[in-house]
Amino acid sequence: MAVTLLGLLFMQIMYIEKMVKMRNDHFRELVTLSLYNVASNLERDETKYFLDKHLDNSQAKMRGINGVQFSKDIDLNGGGSFNGGSSTRFDTGKNSLSPRFGNERNRQEILKGEYLYQKALLNEVILNILEHASDRPIAERADSSLVRVYIDQELQRNGLNMPFEFAVVNQSAAINYCTAGYEQSVKKDDNVYSQILFPNSPNGSYATLKVVFPSKSDYVFSSVRFMLPSLLFTFLLMGLFIFTIILIFRQKKLSEIKNDFINNMTHEFKTPISSISLAAQMLDDEAVVKSPALLKQASTVIKDETKRLRFQVEKVLQMSMFDRTSATMKLQEVDADSVIYSVVNTYKLKVEKFGGTITANLNSDDPIVNVDEMHFTNVIFNLLDNAIKYRREDVAPSLTVSTSNPDDSHITIVVEDNGIGIKRDDLKKIFEKFYRVSTGNRHDVKGFGLGLAYVHKMITLFGGTIKAESEVGKGSKFIIKLPLYK
Ligand code: ADP
């Protein structure tokens, strides 16, 4: 699924990239064509200008020489010498006959005369252009408003109806003139389209027309805009895919936890039940009934194992009430030191059974906290229970419970042991519901992974905090900080 999605995304991006490139190329072609046409128009205009000027000049001259109106059908002597517009020499000699006086001349002659006239005229104009065109300032040769009109016309003709900014620069790249927004647009966009104007001017006096299109990217991206929804859907699909994967993993973890829980619970319940049923079998035996010592032993087993069973059931029940506890909780004035003291006393026997010691350093000046007594007792009980459960086999367990007032509104309760310790990675998770450290070397220790979750929940409900510090192989330390009743 991931490969498919990535492939789809890749293809779409490739496609978009291709389309943008194509559109860009097409745009460049159209602009180049348009600007070429603009340059041609300007050259044609210049030719026309010189033609008009020359005609005006020669007509004025003719008028001056003959005092009569010369029309363009005067005859020229087949392209004589030319010396610029003002110094044209006309030979009005034997060949120069006006059709008015030569009705008998055949048509061919007239055409020939016409042709020669045009040719000479053009020759002269061309020479004129070559010699004088570059003398004119560029602002005159390429009039800014005319250039604008031409660019506009040509772009429209090519279907590019969009705003533009332009400048005309000379051969040393200095700007002759430019539109108001040109410099700013150039700064933002380096796509400047150039066209050389009057490339055939002698002594290199050409100019360059530079055009930028501020809205070019809009034009280019308008062609791929329709792809955006499909891209969006791909991303949506990707998001959903990731979400699904996360859900699957979470589900998998939950089902693992559930299996572990059921396995552990079965084990925890099976041991006392089998002990009890063994004791019951003993009671069936005549010999046992007759011996008070054996009878006593059987009843002790039954009593102890029932107690253990009840404790386990109680633990599961604690958890099943987990989410409802805040409603059933009765917060009241409780002397933390005295509660801890009695729990420690109850626990002394158990610790001594493992050859260990338990010490209570209850040094707080103000031990009065606002908690639910039953749950608070369970909290201390759970912590001490863990300290024994996760003891080290090689040393005698040594437990310490101490209280103190870090400031005049809090009490700190520290439960410390010299047990197996907890790895740093696990330390972050031990307060999570159902979390159990996969203790490689202590597989025999069973539990539900609920004890510390319960402790954490209760302490939070009492308005306090709990944190754990531990070093593997050295021991663990659980530090509870509770606000005082006052
Ligand atoms: P359980 O004891 O039922 O497994 P808990 O929530 O009480 O669940 O504890 C979670 C885990 O934290 C335990 O599996 C154990 O590995 C670790 N742990 C708790 N207390 C101690 C301790 N005092 N020393 C070492 N490990 C501990």
Residues whose N, C-alpha, C, O or C-beta is under 5 A from the ligand:
A	BS01	ADP	N386 A387 Y390 G419 I420 G421 I422 I430 Y435 R436 V437 K446 G447 F448 G449 L450 G451 L452 A453 S476
